[in-house]
Amino acid sequence: MYRDPRSLKTSRIGINLDEYEDNLIEALAAYTGMEKATLARELVMRAALEMLGVSSTQEFDAVSMADFQPMAKLH
């Protein structure tokens, strides 16, 4: 079913939200028609990619697959 079995969403994390944050996520989920968990995952992934300075998961995959060599050898 999945081309890449590692794409299957099996890893879980928990976050604690206060009432205001939960209400915001709940309202945004209702507005977009997305499930809360899906919306939260999408927001987390967008923020993570932005922090890394890449614009998409495809760009991240391309960068992470590149063969990087250390800039300086210590020995």
N, CA, C and O atoms as a printed pandas DataFrame, in Angstrom:
     atom_number atom_name residue_name chain_id  residue_number  x_coord  y_coord  z_coord
0              1         N          MET        A               1    0.819   -1.182    0.000
1              2        CA          MET        A               1    0.000    0.000    0.000
2              3         C          MET        A               1    0.872    1.258    0.000
3              4         O          MET        A               1    0.636    2.170   -0.793
4              5         N          TYR        A               2    1.869    1.316    0.873
5              6        CA          TYR        A               2    2.774    2.458    0.924
6              7         C          TYR        A               2    4.013    2.152    0.105
7              8         O          TYR        A               2    4.584    1.066    0.208
8              9         N          ARG        A               3    4.428    3.115   -0.711
9             10        CA          ARG        A               3    5.657    2.919   -1.482
10            11         C          ARG        A               3    6.850    2.843   -0.546
11            12         O          ARG        A               3    7.780    2.069   -0.775
12            13         N          ASP        A               4    6.822    3.649    0.511
13            14        CA          ASP        A               4    7.891    3.651    1.505
14            15         C          ASP        A               4    7.268    3.331    2.859
15            16         O          ASP        A               4    6.560    4.175    3.409
16            17         N          PRO        A               5    7.504    2.148    3.416
17            18        CA          PRO        A               5    6.893    1.775    4.695
18            19         C          PRO        A               5    7.234    2.747    5.828
19            20         O          PRO        A               5    6.494    2.837    6.807
20            21         N          ARG        A               6    8.350    3.475    5.701
21            22        CA          ARG        A               6    8.711    4.435    6.747
22            23         C          ARG        A               6    7.782    5.648    6.742
23            24         O          ARG        A               6    7.801    6.438    7.685
24            25         N          SER        A               7    6.965    5.808    5.689
25            26        CA          SER        A               7    6.009    6.910    5.617
26            27         C          SER        A               7    4.759    6.649    6.438
27            28         O          SER        A               7    3.960    7.557    6.669
28            29         N          LEU        A               8    4.588    5.414    6.879
29            30        CA          LEU        A               8    3.439    5.072    7.704
30            31         C          LEU        A               8    3.549    5.800    9.036
31            32         O          LEU        A               8    4.591    5.754    9.690
32            33         N          LYS        A               9    2.488    6.464    9.433
33            34        CA          LYS        A               9    2.491    7.277   10.658
34            35         C          LYS        A               9    2.303    6.382   11.880
35            36         O          LYS        A               9    1.172    6.086   12.267
36            37         N          THR        A              10    3.429    5.943   12.497
37            38        CA          THR        A              10    3.345    5.066   13.666
38            39         C          THR        A              10    3.979    5.685   14.915
39            40         O          THR        A              10    3.722    5.225   16.028
40            41         N          SER        A              11    4.792    6.707   14.745
41            42        CA          SER        A              11    5.435    7.356   15.898
42            43         C          SER        A              11    4.477    8.378   16.494
43            44         O          SER        A              11    3.853    9.163   15.780
44            45         N          ARG        A              12    4.377    8.349   17.813
45            46        CA          ARG        A              12    3.436    9.245   18.495
46            47         C          ARG        A              12    4.179   10.136   19.477
47            48         O          ARG        A              12    5.162    9.723   20.093
48            49         N          ILE        A              13    3.697   11.354   19.612
49            50        CA          ILE        A              13    4.176   12.261   20.644
50            51         C          ILE        A              13    2.956   12.897   21.290
51            52         O          ILE        A              13    1.873   12.919   20.705
52            53         N          GLY        A              14    3.130   13.398   22.462
53            54        CA          GLY        A              14    2.048   14.087   23.147
54            55         C          GLY        A              14    2.427   15.535   23.408
55            56         O          GLY        A              14    3.586   15.845   23.685
56            57         N          ILE        A              15    1.459   16.401   23.319
57            58        CA          ILE        A              15    1.688   17.804   23.666
58            59         C          ILE        A              15    0.593   18.241   24.621
59            60         O          ILE        A              15   -0.530   17.741   24.570
60            61         N          ASN        A              16    0.927   19.160   25.474
61            62        CA          ASN        A              16   -0.047   19.716   26.399
62            63         C          ASN        A              16   -0.386   21.130   25.955
63            64         O          ASN        A              16    0.502   21.957   25.749
64            65         N          LEU        A              17   -1.674   21.398   25.809
65            66        CA          LEU        A              17   -2.158   22.703   25.404
66            67         C          LEU        A              17   -3.009   23.284   26.517
67            68         O          LEU        A              17   -3.698   22.562   27.238
68            69         N          ASP        A              18   -2.948   24.607   26.644
69            70        CA          ASP        A              18   -3.882   25.218   27.583
70            71         C          ASP        A              18   -5.227   25.372   26.864
71            72         O          ASP        A              18   -5.338   25.052   25.681
72            73         N          GLU        A              19   -6.220   25.849   27.560
73            74        CA          GLU        A              19   -7.567   25.938   27.001
74            75         C          GLU        A              19   -7.618   26.846   25.776
75            76         O          GLU        A              19   -8.323   26.546   24.812
76            77         N          TYR        A              20   -6.883   27.946   25.806
77            78        CA          TYR        A              20   -6.884   28.890   24.683
78            79         C          TYR        A              20   -6.242   28.268   23.443
79            80         O          TYR        A              20   -6.757   28.406   22.334
80            81         N          GLU        A              21   -5.124   27.588   23.639
81            82        CA          GLU        A              21   -4.446   26.931   22.517
82            83         C          GLU        A              21   -5.326   25.828   21.924
83            84         O          GLU        A              21   -5.435   25.697   20.705
84            85         N          ASP        A              22   -5.947   25.043   22.796
85            86        CA          ASP        A              22   -6.815   23.970   22.324
86            87         C          ASP        A              22   -8.004   24.534   21.562
87            88         O          ASP        A              22   -8.400   23.986   20.533
88            89         N          ASN        A              23   -8.578   25.631   22.061
89            90        CA          ASN        A              23   -9.703   26.259   21.372
90            91         C          ASN        A              23   -9.288   26.760   19.991
91            92         O          ASN        A              23  -10.051   26.643   19.032
92            93         N          LEU        A              24   -8.086   27.315   19.890
93            94        CA          LEU        A              24   -7.581   27.791   18.610
94            95         C          LEU        A              24   -7.424   26.642   17.621
95            96         O          LEU        A              24   -7.856   26.744   16.473
96            97         N          ILE        A              25   -6.808   25.551   18.064
97            98        CA          ILE        A              25   -6.621   24.386   17.196
98            99         C          ILE        A              25   -7.979   23.783   16.816
99           100         O          ILE        A              25   -8.196   23.393   15.669
100          101         N          GLU        A              26   -8.863   23.716   17.769
101          102        CA          GLU        A              26  -10.214   23.181   17.515
102          103         C          GLU        A              26  -10.941   24.040   16.473
103          104         O          GLU        A              26  -11.557   23.504   15.551
104          105         N          ALA        A              27  -10.871   25.360   16.614
105          106        CA          ALA        A              27  -11.532   26.257   15.663
106          107         C          ALA        A              27  -10.900   26.150   14.277
107          108         O          ALA        A              27  -11.607   26.145   13.269
108          109         N          LEU        A              28   -9.578   26.064   14.226
109          110        CA          LEU        A              28   -8.887   25.946   12.949
110          111         C          LEU        A              28   -9.215   24.614   12.269
111          112         O          LEU        A              28   -9.375   24.553   11.051
112          113         N          ALA        A              29   -9.310   23.562   13.061
113          114        CA          ALA        A              29   -9.682   22.254   12.517
114          115         C          ALA        A              29  -11.108   22.300   11.956
115          116         O          ALA        A              29  -11.373   21.760   10.882
116          117         N          ALA        A              30  -12.006   22.935   12.673
117          118        CA          ALA        A              30  -13.388   23.056   12.192
118          119         C          ALA        A              30  -13.442   23.905   10.924
119          120         O          ALA        A              30  -14.192   23.589   10.000
120          121         N          TYR        A              31  -12.658   24.971   10.873
121          122        CA          TYR        A              31  -12.640   25.860    9.716
122          123         C          TYR        A              31  -12.091   25.164    8.476
123          124         O          TYR        A              31  -12.623   25.328    7.378
124          125         N          THR        A              32  -11.012   24.378    8.660
125          126        CA          THR        A              32  -10.381   23.716    7.518
126          127         C          THR        A              32  -11.013   22.376    7.188
127          128         O          THR        A              32  -10.832   21.862    6.085
128          129         N          GLY        A              33  -11.758   21.800    8.137
129          130        CA          GLY        A              33  -12.344   20.481    7.925
130          131         C          GLY        A              33  -11.363   19.348    8.159
131          132         O          GLY        A              33  -11.643   18.200    7.813
132          133         N          MET        A              34  -10.205   19.663    8.748
133          134        CA          MET        A              34   -9.192   18.642    9.025
134          135         C          MET        A              34   -9.379   18.095   10.429
135          136         O          MET        A              34   -9.939   18.760   11.301
136          137         N          GLU        A              35   -8.904   16.877   10.633
137          138        CA          GLU        A              35   -8.849   16.322   11.981
138          139         C          GLU        A              35   -7.829   17.110   12.796
139          140         O          GLU        A              35   -6.848   17.607   12.242
140          141         N          LYS        A              36   -8.048   17.229   14.095
141          142        CA          LYS        A              36   -7.119   17.982   14.944
142          143         C          LYS        A              36   -5.702   17.430   14.868
143          144         O          LYS        A              36   -4.747   18.197   14.747
144          145         N          ALA        A              37   -5.557   16.123   14.937
145          146        CA          ALA        A              37   -4.220   15.515   14.922
146          147         C          ALA        A              37   -3.524   15.764   13.592
147          148         O          ALA        A              37   -2.327   16.051   13.562
148          149         N          THR        A              38   -4.261   15.658   12.495
149          150        CA          THR        A              38   -3.687   15.903   11.173
150          151         C          THR        A              38   -3.254   17.356   11.053
151          152         O          THR        A              38   -2.169   17.653   10.552
152          153         N          LEU        A              39   -4.107   18.253   11.516
153          154        CA          LEU        A              39   -3.785   19.677   11.488
154          155         C          LEU        A              39   -2.549   19.975   12.332
155          156         O          LEU        A              39   -1.661   20.710   11.900
156          157         N          ALA        A              40   -2.492   19.406   13.532
157          158        CA          ALA        A              40   -1.346   19.636   14.418
158          159         C          ALA        A              40   -0.064   19.107   13.779
159          160         O          ALA        A              40    0.973   19.767   13.844
160          161         N          ARG        A              41   -0.121   17.917   13.160
161          162        CA          ARG        A              41    1.053   17.367   12.494
162          163         C          ARG        A              41    1.500   18.273   11.351
163          164         O          ARG        A              41    2.693   18.527   11.187
164          165         N          GLU        A              42    0.550   18.757   10.566
165          166        CA          GLU        A              42    0.859   19.651    9.450
166          167         C          GLU        A              42    1.524   20.936    9.950
167          168         O          GLU        A              42    2.505   21.396    9.364
168          169         N          LEU        A              43    0.996   21.512   11.022
169          170        CA          LEU        A              43    1.573   22.739   11.579
170          171         C          LEU        A              43    2.984   22.506   12.121
171          172         O          LEU        A              43    3.875   23.332   11.922
172          173         N          VAL        A              44    3.178   21.385   12.804
173          174        CA          VAL        A              44    4.499   21.054   13.346
174          175         C          VAL        A              44    5.510   20.857   12.225
175          176         O          VAL        A              44    6.629   21.365   12.296
176          177         N          MET        A              45    5.114   20.117   11.189
177          178        CA          MET        A              45    6.034   19.859   10.077
178          179         C          MET        A              45    6.369   21.135    9.316
179          180         O          MET        A              45    7.519   21.329    8.920
180          181         N          ARG        A              46    5.388   22.009    9.104
181          182        CA          ARG        A              46    5.663   23.285    8.433
182          183         C          ARG        A              46    6.646   24.122    9.241
183          184         O          ARG        A              46    7.579   24.699    8.683
184          185         N          ALA        A              47    6.437   24.189   10.561
185          186        CA          ALA        A              47    7.337   24.961   11.409
186          187         C          ALA        A              47    8.739   24.359   11.423
187          188         O          ALA        A              47    9.727   25.092   11.398
188          189         N          ALA        A              48    8.832   23.034   11.464
189          190        CA          ALA        A              48   10.137   22.372   11.482
190          191         C          ALA        A              48   10.895   22.641   10.183
191          192         O          ALA        A              48   12.083   22.959   10.214
192          193         N          LEU        A              49   10.217   22.516    9.047
193          194        CA          LEU        A              49   10.864   22.785    7.762
194          195         C          LEU        A              49   11.292   24.243    7.658
195          196         O          LEU        A              49   12.362   24.548    7.131
196          197         N          GLU        A              50   10.446   25.146    8.167
197          198        CA          GLU        A              50   10.796   26.568    8.154
198          199         C          GLU        A              50   12.040   26.831    9.003
199          200         O          GLU        A              50   12.903   27.612    8.603
200          201         N          MET        A              51   12.140   26.194   10.154
201          202        CA          MET        A              51   13.310   26.362   11.020
202          203         C          MET        A              51   14.571   25.845   10.347
203          204         O          MET        A              51   15.661   26.370   10.573
204          205         N          LEU        A              52   14.422   24.807    9.514
205          206        CA          LEU        A              52   15.564   24.252    8.791
206          207         C          LEU        A              52   15.899   25.047    7.529
207          208         O          LEU        A              52   16.946   24.843    6.913
208          209         N          GLY        A              53   15.004   25.949    7.156
209          210        CA          GLY        A              53   15.250   26.779    5.989
210          211         C          GLY        A              53   14.942   26.102    4.672
211          212         O          GLY        A              53   15.496   26.478    3.639
212          213         N          VAL        A              54   14.062   25.103    4.689
213          214        CA          VAL        A              54   13.642   24.453    3.450
214          215         C          VAL        A              54   12.158   24.705    3.251
215          216         O          VAL        A              54   11.422   24.928    4.213
216          217         N          SER        A              55   11.722   24.667    2.001
217          218        CA          SER        A              55   10.345   25.051    1.712
218          219         C          SER        A              55    9.374   23.885    1.587
219          220         O          SER        A              55    8.161   24.095    1.604
220          221         N          SER        A              56    9.879   22.661    1.462
221          222        CA          SER        A              56    8.975   21.524    1.304
222          223         C          SER        A              56    9.647   20.244    1.786
223          224         O          SER        A              56   10.863   20.189    1.964
224          225         N          THR        A              57    8.828   19.222    1.993
225          226        CA          THR        A              57    9.393   17.935    2.402
226          227         C          THR        A              57   10.237   17.342    1.288
227          228         O          THR        A              57   11.204   16.630    1.557
228          229         N          GLN        A              58    9.880   17.630    0.030
229          230        CA          GLN        A              58   10.677   17.131   -1.088
230          231         C          GLN        A              58   12.074   17.749   -1.056
231          232         O          GLN        A              58   13.069   17.064   -1.291
232          233         N          GLU        A              59   12.141   19.051   -0.764
233          234        CA          GLU        A              59   13.447   19.709   -0.668
234          235         C          GLU        A              59   14.232   19.143    0.511
235          236         O          GLU        A              59   15.438   18.920    0.397
236          237         N          PHE        A              60   13.567   18.908    1.637
237          238        CA          PHE        A              60   14.228   18.325    2.800
238          239         C          PHE        A              60   14.758   16.940    2.463
239          240         O          PHE        A              60   15.890   16.607    2.813
240          241         N          ASP        A              61   13.939   16.123    1.778
241          242        CA          ASP        A              61   14.374   14.780    1.397
242          243         C          ASP        A              61   15.597   14.839    0.498
243          244         O          ASP        A              61   16.524   14.046    0.657
244          245         N          ALA        A              62   15.605   15.770   -0.440
245          246        CA          ALA        A              62   16.741   15.902   -1.358
246          247         C          ALA        A              62   18.005   16.302   -0.600
247          248         O          ALA        A              62   19.084   15.773   -0.869
248          249         N          VAL        A              63   17.878   17.228    0.341
249          250        CA          VAL        A              63   19.033   17.676    1.120
250          251         C          VAL        A              63   19.514   16.570    2.042
251          252         O          VAL        A              63   20.719   16.345    2.160
252          253         N          SER        A              64   18.583   15.869    2.705
253          254        CA          SER        A              64   18.985   14.838    3.662
254          255         C          SER        A              64   19.568   13.612    2.967
255          256         O          SER        A              64   20.303   12.847    3.593
256          257         N          MET        A              65   19.259   13.407    1.687
257          258        CA          MET        A              65   19.789   12.265    0.958
258          259         C          MET        A              65   21.156   12.567    0.347
259          260         O          MET        A              65   21.857   11.652   -0.085
260          261         N          ALA        A              66   21.537   13.844    0.309
261          262        CA          ALA        A              66   22.819   14.215   -0.297
262          263         C          ALA        A              66   23.962   13.628    0.526
263          264         O          ALA        A              66   23.848   13.466    1.741
264          265         N          ASP        A              67   25.040   13.319   -0.137
265          266        CA          ASP        A              67   26.204   12.743    0.525
266          267         C          ASP        A              67   27.076   13.875    1.054
267          268         O          ASP        A              67   27.835   14.482    0.298
268          269         N          PHE        A              68   26.972   14.158    2.344
269          270        CA          PHE        A              68   27.737   15.236    2.942
270          271         C          PHE        A              68   29.068   14.709    3.470
271          272         O          PHE        A              68   29.118   13.633    4.067
272          273         N          GLN        A              69   30.116   15.443    3.257
273          274        CA          GLN        A              69   31.433   15.116    3.776
274          275         C          GLN        A              69   31.812   16.187    4.805
275          276         O          GLN        A              69   31.443   17.349    4.638
276          277         N          PRO        A              70   32.530   15.824    5.847
277          278        CA          PRO        A              70   32.964   16.821    6.823
278          279         C          PRO        A              70   33.841   17.877    6.153
279          280         O          PRO        A              70   34.606   17.576    5.236
280          281         N          MET        A              71   33.717   19.115    6.624
281          282        CA          MET        A              71   34.488   20.201    6.026
282          283         C          MET        A              71   35.949   20.126    6.434
283          284         O          MET        A              71   36.836   20.471    5.652
284          285         N          ALA        A              72   36.198   19.681    7.645
285          286        CA          ALA        A              72   37.590   19.605    8.106
286          287         C          ALA        A              72   37.802   18.261    8.779
287          288         O          ALA        A              72   36.937   17.773    9.507
288          289         N          LYS        A              73   38.930   17.685    8.536
289          290        CA          LYS        A              73   39.263   16.419    9.186
290          291         C          LYS        A              73   40.169   16.724   10.378
291          292         O          LYS        A              73   41.148   17.462   10.264
292          293         N          LEU        A              74   39.821   16.142   11.513
293          294        CA          LEU        A              74   40.560   16.438   12.727
294          295         C          LEU        A              74   41.861   15.657   12.810
295          296         O          LEU        A              74   42.775   16.086   13.513
296          297         N          HIS        A              75   41.978   14.555   12.137
297          298        CA          HIS        A              75   43.186   13.740   12.221
298          299         C          HIS        A              75   43.799   13.538   10.870
299          300         O          HIS        A              75   44.829   12.873   10.753
